[in-house]
């Protein structure tokens, strides 16, 4: 039922590379994605030794240790929680399992910084938990000790609760595929449920699990709002401190370069962990496997475990935010809130449209000319998802600021007028950053949809005399409408939740919901941060429900566009 292919890639017919329109488009986009990376890496090559030595002597070790501790903690807990939840809902039957199948994805709608604000408001001295304890136990302030959440363990807990769905999603997709074929063989060989899980299912799911873990760790590396709020110094907070606190763009660039080295190491570990072998199902016959029916204590424990994940990762933060929002309903009558909503929605919609159109062009270029340079360009275009938002912002702002100054100097010299910050002073640079960062999400979804269109469509169109552009517009795009819509929704919500790049690159007096929530929380006005935070969660619920529906309808051996979109191409590096 399972075959081991020792070749890393199946042999493909070699296609000669031709420098034509669609191929040029794909190569140009790949260069645009690489530009911020090169702008960030450049300071390492031409580094100011005195500045670099100062960073090494003062902050670099702390940033590195805290970042690694955070990643190790989040990696361990997301692995345990995500894999355990995926196995339970896939292979076991207990009360509420149908509900938990999709509810376990709900924490994806919660940005980590929003959950951090919610739990801080819930657990701090003036919050409802400590207030209740003081009243119920007649405790005086200062007479009792209560654990603080604003530390590294608190950050690990919050990030794990929010990010375990990445591992749950990829693991469950793998378990669904296995459960109808190889696991029944393990049962006939006398394996128990635990033996089938540890000796068969887990090894087969290893690539999927590692892919989900890599996504969770990249999000951990990218996180700024939660770790800054909890006082944990990481590379992200260091970049912000250097850029905003000290106005030192050189130090920010060198920290961003060091952060990119961590990303590169992470991607290499993910790549080499898969090795050269590939595990494939040699049988295409699928039959439903009878699940393990849990009863008594086992059923109660499984239901309680899943309920705890949903409650801690979504319900408790959502209810806390709702309570805070109800305390400040007057904000609904203020124009400021609607400006924030408009800025967030308009930027997210524009970025979604641009990313989907670019992804469609790249996917079509790869389909028309699957030559090594075009395939390499497509993989490079998906590299943006691996670049943390703070790093991407620095990598874009450095060259664009120099370009702005050059345009302004030329305008003054030629026409006697000043153009000001033409690029970095508008939303154009921010829109470019969103497109680069989330293009991989759109590209994977679009490629999954295009793969379902038979190549005979191109042949028929050529026979009728239609050029490639017209074929794409009149044939492929209508057939891929569902995939394009899915890609747009996923990019839209990712942009709505993005904080680091938005906070660094936003134009003056151009706040979004994410920035407004962060500003309120930074000023310790947590109840006021609830309304913009809740608005972000409401917008993020749509793709989560779409994800749950896609998984519920998925069949073994099939690939969902939504699942493909949430797992960007990690081998782009």
Secondary structure, 3 states (H helix, E strand, C coil): CEEEECCCCCCCCCCCCCCCHHHHHHHHHHHHHHHHHHHHHHHHHCCCHHHHHHHHHHHHHHHHHHHHHHHHHHHHHHHHHHHHHHHHHHHEECCCHHHHHHHCCHHHHCCHHHHHHHHHHHHCCCCHHHHHHHHHHCCCCCCCCCCCCCCHHHHHHHHHHHHHHHHHHHHHHHHHHHCCCHHHHHHHCCCCHHHHHHHHHHHHCHHHHHHHHHHHHHHHHHCCHHHHHCCCCCHHHHHHHHHHHCCCHHHHHHHHHHHHHHHHHHHHHHHHHCCCCEEEECCCCCCCCCCEECCHHHHHHHHHHHHHHHHHHHHHHHHHHHHHHHHCHHHHHCHHHHHHHHHHHHHHHHHHHHHHHHHHHHHHHHHHCCCHHHHHHHHHHHHHHHCCHHHHHHHHHHHHHHHHHHHHHHHHHHHCCCCCCCCCCCCHHHHHHHHHHHHHHHHHHHHHHHCCCCCHHHHHHHHCCCCHHHHHHHHHHHHCHHHHHHHHHHHHHHHHHCCHHHHHHCCCCCCCHHHHHHHHHHCCCHHHHHHHHHHHHHHHHHHHHHHHHHHHHCCCCCCCHHHHHHCCCHHHC
